[in-house]
Every structure is written in structure tokens, then in C-alpha cells.
Amino acid sequence: MNTMKTLLEQYMKGTMSGEELKMLRQQVSSMNDDELRSLLEDLWQESADDYEIGETLKQQIYNNILSRTQSDDSEKSREETPRKPQYRTLVRRWMRVAAILLVLVVGTMILFHNRVEKPQLSEEVVAAIQQAEKSGKNQAVVTINGESVPVNSVDAIADAQKIVSHQVTTKGGERILTTHHDTEFWMTLEDGTRVHLNYGTQLIYPVHFSGDTREVELIGEAYFYVAKDKNRPFIVHTPNGDVKQYGTEFNINTKDEIGATRIVLANGSIGVTPKGGSEHMMQPNDMAILQPDETEPIISQVDISPYVSWNTGTFTFDDCTLEQLMRVLSHWYNKQVAFEDEEIRQMRFTGEIDKYESIIPTMKAIHKVTGLRIEVRGKEIIISE
């Protein structure tokens, strides 16, 4: 059976030799329909982690096989006195083989044409997801028809739909997912795309993607692991322009101080289109800045780690001011920051901070590097010399 499975896989991929094709025909002619059905099911199950295939398509292929074989049985019942049984049996057998192989080819063409390849997450990313859930930071609010429901997982979003009494939604079934100013959220969209929302972020997405594109809207910061679908590009709409992916992972941040949108490409290829402008392609390690009222993006090569490390559990700072550093941490720890000396706001800082470390060890680490006095008093962080 393993040999048969290997032959079918080679046949589907178009890598089969003439001798192997002959062997496949012999194998198929010796199998009954239940065996073939079981084998096809095994093949589809093995690819289920990477590709989507609907039950309807499976059933169509099965029905085609059964209808072919049933017609063979009907033909057999009509044969009262066959003069050449060996010849007719041989013909029917090869017709059956040809029919099944044809169904396999057609079914495989449809399957490969409609494949959606889910993104593969690294061990580091999986660990970050587990940390977010364990720390209690994986929280958001999903809004359905104006009703807001707190959620802490993708499953909770599905449950939220059941809570909302009326099921008809506006704009084709859109949902609004919003993180708090001190939480994050790992979301899985219908096509398998993974989206990691940073704090204070809003994602507008459809329940089901329809048409020739997959489109979402983003305000805030999020990291995207886009499921590959060559027939339906993934588009992210932002206040300053659109990002169109061609199979990739990238970070978008619309929370820039000057109102700009920053896009950093980690892998693959994307196109950015400013409002009123044309599309510009980006390469890995590029950062594009889309500014308000500007039709041309600013694209440059950068060290992407300070822009994307938050996605895997680390805040990375590269020669930033202490004021900028504390702005990030004040959101994350839900604290207010008070500087007793204005000059220390401009102190420069380079280093990494574990996102999931508690606030006291984090403040002690900053004190050790800067020599500043840092106190945490209730909802306030006080920094002095």
C-alpha cells in the first residue's frame, strides 16, 4: 500500500516515469473502490495541515468513481452471453482504470489550484504564543454588530458569535478585533493567516474571504504570517496606504508619532501603495514609510530586529531615548511615567527587554544600565537621578 501511495503522489505531481505509470495502472486495476477511497482519504489527511480541501470536492471525486464503477456493473448485468469474456473483462477493467485516473487528475488539478498553504510558525513564535497566553496578556475585544465581547483566544471569538443573538452582520460579516493599551492578541483568520496584534491595535476582518482578494484593515501595529494563495492576494488597508503581499511575513505599525505608517518586511515580497500613489515593491529587510499626503514611500534597508522582536517576546531598543523606551513600557505595564529631571528624558538606551518579565525586575535592569533611580509607586513609575 505504501508503494501505491507513493505512485499516486508522483502521479499527482507529474513526476512519474512510463514504467511507474504502468505499475500504477496495474495497482489500481487490482483494487476495489473501498480500498481506493480509503487510500485517497489518507492522502488528503496527510496534506490537511498544509492545504485546505472541502468535503464537497472530496464527495464529488468519490461520486465520480462510484458512478463509473456502477456503470460497469450495469454493463455486466446486460451481458447475457458474452462471446469473449476475457476481452470484455479486460476492456471494462482498463476503462475503470482510465476513468479513475482521469478523476484523480481532474480532482488533483482542482485541489492544487485551490490550495491555500498555511504559514509555518517557528518554535520561537510558538513559544511566544504560549508565553502570551500564560501571562494573561493575550486579550482583546471582538465587536459583532455593535456588541463587544471580551476574548482571550481564537476559540473564544467563535463562542462570541453564539452569544450575539442576531447573526446578520453589516458589510459582509465584518468583525472588529481590538486589543487594550496593555494587551496583545494572536488571531487566526479564515484562510489560516496568523496575525499578532500589538497593544492598542484594531483589526477589521471578514468572517469569510470572498472574491479574488483577501482584505483587512489595520489601525495600530500587527505582525502578519500570511497564508499563501496565488489566486487571492492578501491586502492590508492602513490610513496612509495599502500593503499587498505575495507570500510573506511582515510588520505594520500605524502608530508613528508623526502619523506615518511603517512597514517592515521580514521574508518574501510585498508591494506598498501610498494613498493616491502607485505600487512600490519591497525586499526582505526593507522598511517603507508611508506619510500622510505623500504619494511616494520612503524605502530603505534597515536592521529589522528593533521593529519585529516584539512579535517573539522581546522589546529591542537601538539608541532610542529613555522617553521613547518608557513610552513603550508604560503602555505594556499600564503605568504612568514621571521624569523628575527633563534632561534624563534624552538619555540614550540600547538593549533588549523580556516582554513577559514582571515590572520590578525590568525596572531594576534599566537602573543597572542607566544608573538612574527608578521607583514604582502604584500606577506610577518615577525616574530621577
C-alpha positions in Angstrom: 0.0 0.0 0.0 2.9 2.3 0.7 4.1 1.7 -2.9 0.7 2.6 -4.2 0.6 5.8 -2.1 4.0 6.8 -3.4 2.9 6.2 -7.0 -0.2 8.3 -6.6 1.8 11.1 -5.1 4.2 11.0 -8.0 1.3 10.9 -10.5 -0.3 13.9 -8.9 2.9 15.9 -9.0 3.6 14.9 -12.7 7.0 13.3 -11.9 6.1 9.7 -12.9 8.1 7.7 -15.4 6.5 5.5 -18.1 7.4 2.3 -16.1 5.9 3.8 -12.9 2.7 4.7 -14.7 2.4 1.1 -15.9 2.9 -0.1 -12.3 0.2 2.4 -11.1 -2.3 1.1 -13.6 -1.7 -2.4 -12.5 -2.1 -1.5 -8.9 -5.4 0.5 -9.5 -6.9 -2.4 -11.6 -6.4 -4.7 -8.7 -8.1 -2.5 -6.0 -11.7 -2.3 -5.2 -13.5 1.0 -4.7 -13.4 1.0 -0.9 -9.7 0.5 -0.9 -9.2 3.3 -3.4 -11.4 5.6 -1.4 -9.5 4.8 1.8 -6.2 5.5 0.1 -7.4 8.8 -1.3 -8.7 9.8 2.2 -5.3 9.0 3.7 -3.5 11.2 1.1 -5.8 14.1 1.8 -5.5 13.7 5.5 -1.7 13.9 5.3 -1.9 17.2 3.4 -4.6 18.7 5.7 -2.1 20.5 7.9 -0.8 22.5 4.9 -3.7 22.7 2.5 -7.4 23.2 2.5 -9.8 20.9 0.6 -13.5 20.9 1.1 -15.7 17.9 1.8 -17.8 18.8 -1.3 -14.8 18.4 -3.6 -14.0 15.0 -1.9 -17.5 13.8 -2.3 -17.6 14.8 -6.0 -14.5 12.8 -6.7 -15.8 9.8 -4.8 -19.2 10.0 -6.6 -17.4 10.2 -9.9 -15.5 7.0 -9.1 -18.6 5.2 -7.9 -20.7 6.3 -10.9 -18.0 4.9 -13.2 -17.9 1.6 -11.4 -21.7 1.4 -11.2 -22.0 1.9 -14.9 -19.5 -1.0 -15.3 -21.8 -3.2 -13.1 -24.8 -2.2 -15.2 -23.0 -3.2 -18.3 -22.1 -6.5 -16.8 -25.7 -7.3 -15.9 -26.7 -6.6 -19.5 -24.3 -9.2 -20.8 -26.3 -12.3 -21.3 -24.0 -14.5 -23.3 -20.6 -12.8 -23.8 -18.7 -14.5 -26.6 -15.4 -13.1 -25.5 -15.5 -12.7 -21.7 -11.7 -12.3 -21.3 -11.7 -9.5 -23.8 -14.7 -7.7 -22.3 -13.4 -8.1 -18.8 -10.1 -6.6 -19.9 -11.8 -3.7 -21.6 -14.0 -2.9 -18.6 -11.0 -3.1 -16.3 -9.0 -0.7 -18.4 -12.0 1.6 -18.8 -12.3 1.6 -15.0 -8.6 2.3 -14.5 -8.7 5.1 -17.1 -11.8 6.6 -15.5 -10.3 6.6 -12.0 -7.0 8.0 -13.2 -9.0 10.7 -15.1 -10.9 11.5 -11.9 -7.6 11.6 -10.0 -6.1 14.0 -12.5 -9.1 16.3 -12.5 -9.5 16.2 -8.8 -5.8 16.8 -8.3 -5.9 19.8 -10.6 -8.8 21.3 -8.7 -7.0 20.5 -5.4 -3.7 22.1 -6.4 -5.5 25.0 -8.0 -7.4 25.8 -4.8 -4.6 25.2 -2.3 -4.1 27.6 0.5 -0.7 27.0 2.2 -0.9 27.8 5.8 2.1 29.6 7.3 4.6 27.5 9.3 5.4 29.0 12.7 8.9 28.6 14.2 9.5 27.2 17.6 10.4 30.7 18.8 7.0 32.0 17.7 5.1 29.1 19.2 6.9 29.7 22.5 5.9 33.4 22.3 2.3 32.5 21.8 2.4 30.2 24.8 4.0 33.0 26.9 1.3 35.4 25.9 -1.4 33.0 26.9 0.3 32.1 30.2 1.0 35.7 31.2 -2.7 36.7 30.6 -1.7 39.3 28.0 -3.5 37.5 25.2 -6.7 39.5 25.5 -8.9 41.6 23.2 -12.4 42.6 22.5 -14.3 41.4 19.4 -17.2 43.6 18.2 -20.1 41.9 16.3 -23.0 44.1 15.2 -22.1 46.7 17.7 -21.9 44.3 20.6 -18.5 43.9 22.2 -17.4 40.7 23.8 -14.0 40.2 25.7 -12.0 37.2 24.3 -8.7 35.5 25.2 -8.4 33.0 22.4 -9.5 32.3 18.8 -11.9 29.8 20.2 -13.4 32.5 22.4 -14.1 34.5 19.2 -16.1 31.6 17.8 -18.0 31.4 21.0 -18.7 35.1 21.0 -20.7 34.7 17.8 -23.0 32.4 19.7 -23.5 35.0 22.4 -24.7 37.6 19.9 -28.3 36.9 19.3 -28.6 38.3 15.8 -26.3 36.6 13.2 -26.7 39.0 10.3 -23.7 41.4 10.2 -23.0 44.6 8.2 -20.5 44.9 5.4 -20.4 41.2 4.5 -19.9 39.8 8.0 -17.0 42.0 9.2 -15.6 41.8 12.7 -13.6 44.3 14.7 -10.9 43.0 16.9 -9.3 45.5 19.4 -6.5 45.0 21.9 -6.3 47.0 25.1 -3.5 49.5 25.7 -1.7 46.9 27.7 -2.5 43.6 25.9 -1.8 41.7 22.7 -3.6 39.1 20.7 -2.8 36.2 18.4 -5.5 35.8 15.7 -6.1 33.2 13.1 -8.1 34.3 10.0 -10.4 32.0 8.0 -7.6 31.2 5.4 -5.1 30.3 8.1 -3.3 33.6 8.1 -1.9 34.4 11.6 -2.0 38.0 12.8 -0.3 39.1 16.0 -1.8 42.4 17.2 0.3 44.6 19.5 -1.3 46.7 22.2 -3.8 49.4 21.3 -4.5 47.9 17.9 -7.6 47.4 15.8 -8.1 44.8 13.0 -11.2 44.8 10.8 -11.6 41.5 9.0 -14.4 39.4 7.3 -15.7 36.1 8.7 -15.1 34.6 5.2 -12.9 35.9 2.5 -14.8 36.1 -0.8 -13.9 37.2 -4.3 -10.4 37.5 -5.8 -8.7 39.1 -2.9 -8.4 38.7 0.9 -8.6 42.2 2.5 -8.4 43.5 6.1 -8.0 46.9 7.7 -5.4 47.8 10.4 -5.0 50.7 12.8 -2.1 50.2 15.2 0.6 47.5 15.0 0.5 43.9 13.9 2.7 41.2 12.5 1.3 39.1 9.7 2.1 35.5 8.7 0.1 35.3 5.5 -1.3 32.0 4.2 -0.1 31.6 0.6 -2.8 31.7 -2.1 -1.5 32.5 -5.5 -5.1 33.2 -6.8 -6.1 35.6 -4.0 -3.5 38.2 -2.8 -3.7 39.4 0.8 -4.2 43.2 1.2 -3.9 45.3 4.3 -5.5 48.7 4.2 -4.0 51.4 6.5 -4.7 55.1 7.0 -1.8 56.0 4.7 -2.0 53.3 2.0 -2.2 49.6 1.2 0.1 46.7 1.6 -0.2 43.8 -0.8 1.6 40.5 -0.1 2.9 38.0 -2.5 3.6 35.2 0.1 5.4 36.6 3.1 5.6 37.8 6.7 5.8 41.4 7.7 5.1 44.0 10.4 2.9 47.1 10.0 2.8 50.0 12.5 0.5 52.9 12.0 1.2 54.4 15.5 4.2 56.6 14.4 4.4 59.9 16.2 4.1 61.9 13.0 1.1 59.9 11.8 3.1 57.8 9.3 2.8 54.1 8.6 5.9 51.9 8.9 6.1 48.6 7.1 9.0 46.2 7.7 9.4 43.1 5.6 10.9 40.0 7.2 10.5 37.4 4.5 9.1 37.2 1.0 7.9 40.1 -1.1 5.2 42.8 -0.7 4.1 45.9 -2.6 3.2 49.1 -0.8 0.8 51.7 -2.3 0.5 55.1 -0.7 -2.8 56.9 -0.9 -3.0 58.4 -4.4 0.3 56.8 -5.4 1.5 53.7 -7.3 2.7 50.3 -6.0 6.4 50.0 -4.9 7.9 46.6 -4.3 9.9 45.8 -1.1 12.6 43.2 -0.5 13.4 41.5 2.8 14.9 43.8 5.4 13.3 46.8 3.8 11.4 49.4 5.7 8.8 51.6 4.0 7.4 54.8 5.5 4.1 56.0 4.2 3.5 59.6 5.2 0.2 61.5 5.2 -0.5 63.4 2.0 2.6 61.9 0.3 2.3 59.7 -2.8 5.8 58.3 -2.7 7.0 55.9 0.1 10.4 56.2 1.7 12.1 52.8 1.4 15.4 51.8 2.9 17.3 48.8 4.2 17.3 48.5 8.0 18.2 46.2 10.9 14.6 44.9 11.3 15.1 43.4 14.8 14.0 46.5 16.7 10.8 46.6 14.7 9.8 43.0 14.8 11.3 41.5 18.0 8.1 42.3 20.0 6.5 39.6 18.0 8.6 36.9 19.6 8.6 38.2 23.2 11.3 40.8 23.3 11.4 44.6 23.2 14.5 45.7 21.3 15.8 49.3 21.5 18.5 50.7 19.4 19.9 54.0 20.5 16.5 55.3 21.5 15.8 57.9 24.1 14.7 56.9 27.6 11.5 58.8 27.0 10.7 56.6 23.9 11.6 53.4 25.9 9.4 54.3 28.8 6.5 55.2 26.4 6.5 51.6 25.3 6.9 50.1 28.8 4.2 52.4 30.3 1.7 51.0 27.8 2.7 47.5 28.3 2.7 47.6 32.2 -0.3 50.0 32.3 1.6 52.7 34.3 2.2 56.5 34.1 5.8 57.7 33.9 7.1 60.8 35.7 10.5 62.3 34.9 11.8 64.5 37.8 14.6 65.8 35.6 13.8 66.8 32.0 17.4 66.1 30.8 17.2 62.4 31.6 14.4 62.0 29.0 17.0 62.3 26.3 19.4 59.7 27.7 20.1 57.1 25.0 19.4 53.4 25.5 20.3 50.3 23.6 19.3 46.8 24.7 16.7 44.1 24.9 13.9 43.6 27.5 11.9 40.5 28.0 8.2 41.4 27.4 6.9 38.9 29.9 9.2 39.7 32.8 7.4 41.5 35.6 7.8 45.2 36.1 10.2 45.2 39.1 13.0 43.1 37.5 12.6 45.2 34.3 13.0 48.5 36.2 16.0 47.1 38.0 17.6 46.2 34.7 17.1 49.7 33.4 18.5 51.1 36.6 21.6 48.9 36.3 22.3 50.2 32.8 21.5 53.8 33.3 22.4 54.4 36.9 19.1 56.2 37.4 16.8 55.9 40.4 13.5 54.2 39.3 10.6 53.7 41.7 7.3 52.0 41.1 4.5 53.5 43.2 1.1 52.1 42.5 0.1 53.2 39.0 3.2 55.4 38.6 6.9 55.0 37.6 9.1 57.8 39.0 12.5 58.3 37.4 15.2 60.6 38.9 19.0 60.9 39.1 
